[in-house]
Amino acid sequence: DLVSEKAALLAFQASVGRYVRWNQSSPTPCSWQGVQCSNNTITELRLPGSYLSGVIPMGIFGNLTNLRTLSLRLNSLSGQLPSDLAVCTQLRNIYLQNNNFSGAIPDSIFGLNNLVRLDLSQNNFSGEISPKFNNLTRLGTLYLQYNQLTGSIPDLSQLQSLDLFNVSYNHLNGSIPSSLRNKNASAFIGNSLCGGPLLACSGEASPPTSSSGGSSGNNNLSGGAIAGIVIGSVVGVLLILLILFFLCRRKSNGKTGSVDTAPAKQGAEVEIQGEKRESGSLNSAGGGGGGGAAAAAAAAATTAATTTAVAASNRGVNSSGSKKLIFFGNAARVFDLEDLLRASAEVLGKGTFGTAYKAVLDMGTVMAVKRLKDVAISEKEFKEKIEVVGSMDHENLVPLRAYYYSKEEKLLVYDFMLNGSLSALLHGNRGSGRTPLNWETRSGIALGAARGIEYLHGRGPKISHGNIKSSNILLTKSYEACVSDFGLASLVGATSTANRVAGYRAPEVTDAHKVSQKADIYSFGVLLLELLTGKPPTHTLTNEDGVDLPRWVQSVIREEWTSEVFDPELLRYQNVEEEMVQLLQLATDCCAQYPDKRPSMTEVTRRIEELRRSSVSQGQDPQLDMVELDDGSSRQTN
Ligand SMILES: Nc1ncnc2c1ncn2[C@@H]1O[C@H](COP(=O)(O)OP(=O)(O)OP(=O)(O)O)[C@@H](O)[C@H]1O
């Protein structure tokens, strides 16, 4: 009944939903955000991207027995899925993608025989894919990609309605069962699988030749026949080899090389050798010297929004004589340089360190690729430094997945952040119908960015970012802030770093090449002011003399016009003014003229956490409401 359902939701809020605004005193939970009722019972719980974190305890789902849709995607939920999910037998849709759930996919799922859509992708589920999935006979969507699943894929022939299926980027092996062989290769890549849309398994004839040609009768051949076949085959192979040998000799006297894709090496490294590509999409063939990729990329840069290929110099053969895209971390998440070169690309912008592109790979994966300019250090030094950058792993840092190094071309491959930069979010399209950024979102971004920088600073007393600004704070699908461009300052020459935007630079930084943690904190203070005022620090503001943002804020505060400082968009939320003033105080502390007076990043994070906690406990600032569509995607309303 509704009373026990309400109690279950409150227990859920207490354990994993610190930022969920449910008013305990309202008589019914049916009006709560994300909760839907039908016939006086809860049928839907949808809290996508709601900052849920931690482990869901037992006893919650056990009381939500009439749930038909459960969507907790895009959160930070962890631990095992509680087994009392088994009682929610009415469930049609489960969307738990983009969390940190771990452990085996629990057996409790396999009793939910009304399930139509199950999305567990982008978690840390491990163990094998159970053949018990066959119990879910109504299943139309099964998404398990980007987990840690092992073993082989069971035959899922009972799933007659299965339409959307994906198990890519796990640790699966073996042969793709016949019931799934009609799916696309993209459903299976990033594993060690074979058969079906992938390469044939060893020992298995490839599909066209395997057609049931042999007679089912007596297969025994006489010794003479066998000897004849063996001798015939050997002679045939020798003949083919001889022809190939002569062909090769003729070719090597000529000019073209053949396409030769070397097999993957050491798990994560993919090598590509040779000069030529089969795809016509790479328009880099012409032009002497410095590389088609550079030419193509430059063309892309000049034709701004046009789509072209991201191209690395195909003449840029590195010292080991081959081309490598070198991956960090999880070796399974591999695409190769060839895929990257074939990708369609769009220029995102030109920055201090080079040009950034959005690259859409054939398999649909989207990555951000940065072409570095002015790399002023040796290959050895570059590799050492980039390894350090690649080893940084925090939820508030934009992950660097791979890099490519050749003499002419240095590429960095990052996850693509769907919601772009904070700079674009704050300053783009104002007044023309964009959704205003509310307090909850802004303070959440401040906290995420602070945590990312705190992590960097915690890696060593000498490690700093060196280029904190709003275009380097990128936002995920759920508006989580991730810091980008960390570690790049040490790779490029002083001329590049000197071009940095002055608005964020601490007063003591006269040599833009010299970075420090205290200077980062100053820049972060400017970033907080930007969030609070809505004004870009490079802007000449309201004043004609081009005073910088910290000084402008100081002067307004001195005149006791504090509320004039805030972005008018924020003034709609009067009940959080106290917290806004606290954040303003923190921002001005960070912008202290003397480095020693500035707080540490750990203190900054603590103070933002505290002030957010108090605004959340008042439970007043309305969060962006997410309207979830049936396919599990969402759009925002305000
Ligand atoms: N991983 C990414 N995902 C999505 N967009 C990105 C990504 N990396 C960069 N961008 C976008 O590309 C644009 C250019 O980025 P880039 O980092 O090259 O320059 P910048 O941030 O403007 O300057 P700087 O190089 O000084 O940091 C940015 O405005 C950002 O919005």
The ligand as a Tripos MOL2 file, in Angstrom:
@<TRIPOS>MOLECULE
LIG
   31    33     1     0     0
SMALL
NO_CHARGES

@<TRIPOS>ATOM
      1 N1         36.2700   16.2530  -24.6530 N.pl3     1 LIG1
      2 C1         35.5150   17.2040  -25.1880 C.ar      1 LIG1
      3 N2         34.1960   17.0050  -25.3400 N.ar      1 LIG1
      4 C2         33.3960   17.9820  -25.8520 C.ar      1 LIG1
      5 N3         33.8310   19.1780  -26.2310 N.ar      1 LIG1
      6 C3         35.1410   19.4450  -26.1130 C.ar      1 LIG1
      7 C4         36.0480   18.4790  -25.5930 C.ar      1 LIG1
      8 N4         37.2810   19.0210  -25.5620 N.ar      1 LIG1
      9 C5         37.1540   20.2690  -26.0550 C.ar      1 LIG1
     10 N5         35.8740   20.5300  -26.3880 N.ar      1 LIG1
     11 C6         35.3260   21.7690  -26.9580 C.3       1 LIG1
     12 O1         36.2090   22.2440  -27.9210 O.3       1 LIG1
     13 C7         36.4750   23.6240  -27.7350 C.3       1 LIG1
     14 C8         37.9590   23.8380  -27.9610 C.3       1 LIG1
     15 O2         38.6230   23.1770  -26.9350 O.3       1 LIG1
     16 P1         40.1350   23.4120  -26.5790 P.3       1 LIG1
     17 O3         40.4090   22.7520  -25.2840 O.co2     1 LIG1
     18 O4         40.9570   23.0420  -27.7490 O.co2     1 LIG1
     19 O5         40.2260   24.9780  -26.4430 O.3       1 LIG1
     20 P2         39.8300   25.9190  -25.2650 P.3       1 LIG1
     21 O6         39.3410   25.1580  -24.0960 O.co2     1 LIG1
     22 O7         38.9060   26.9500  -25.8260 O.co2     1 LIG1
     23 O8         41.2030   26.6030  -24.9450 O.3       1 LIG1
     24 P3         42.4810   25.9540  -24.2270 P.3       1 LIG1
     25 O9         43.1940   25.1380  -25.2230 O.co2     1 LIG1
     26 O10        43.2500   27.1360  -23.8020 O.co2     1 LIG1
     27 O11        42.0290   25.1510  -23.0950 O.co2     1 LIG1
     28 C9         36.0650   23.9560  -26.3170 C.3       1 LIG1
     29 O12        35.3310   25.1330  -26.2540 O.3       1 LIG1
     30 C10        35.1910   22.8090  -25.8830 C.3       1 LIG1
     31 O13        33.8420   23.2280  -25.8300 O.3       1 LIG1
@<TRIPOS>BOND
     1     1     2 1
     2     2     3 ar
     3     2     7 ar
     4     3     4 ar
     5     4     5 ar
     6     5     6 ar
     7     6     7 ar
     8     6    10 ar
     9     7     8 ar
    10     8     9 ar
    11     9    10 ar
    12    10    11 1
    13    11    12 1
    14    11    30 1
    15    12    13 1
    16    13    14 1
    17    13    28 1
    18    14    15 1
    19    15    16 1
    20    16    17 2
    21    16    18 1
    22    16    19 1
    23    19    20 1
    24    20    21 2
    25    20    22 1
    26    20    23 1
    27    23    24 1
    28    24    25 2
    29    24    26 1
    30    24    27 1
    31    28    29 1
    32    28    30 1
    33    30    31 1
@<TRIPOS>SUBSTRUCTURE
     1 LIG1         1 GROUP 0 **** ****
